[in-house]
Amino acid sequence: QVQLVESGGGLVQAGGSLRLSCAASGNIFIINVMGWYRQAPGEQRELVARITRDGTTNYAEAVKGRFTISRDNRKNTLLLEMNSLKPEDTAVYYCNVEDYALRQYWGQGTQVTVSS
């Protein structure tokens, strides 16, 4: 089992920045891919960005050039730097881990609200 705790959400004006953090604990040796997902009210949960253990990243088109995902494998942390935030980025952001058996683990979510 892997436990995930997110932090760093909040309220920000359009054009502003936020940094989300996710701390992983438990059986960290099974962690393969880490990622961020988000879910806006009335919408399905969607991928924001993900990063493999060797650092390969991919991003949703909507956030390319504005968000940066990174991970520290020694500290078992995942970061998401969000710049040039837009009102449409408003959502609950979830930390996600996929292990080598393709099992998924989720954090409790952190609210990001971008005002116009």
ZIWO-V172927 format. One record per helix or strand of 2 or more residues. SS is the DSSP state (H for helix, E for strand). FROM is the first residue (numbers start at 1). TO is the last residue. Records with the same first field share a line. If there is no record, write none. Layout:
# ZIWO-V172927
SS=FROM-TO / FROM-TO
This chain:
# ZIWO-V172927
E=2-7 / 10-13 / 18-26 / 31-39 / 46-51 / 57-59 / 67-72 / 77-82 / 91-99 / 104-106 / 110-115
H=28-30 / 61-63 / 87-89
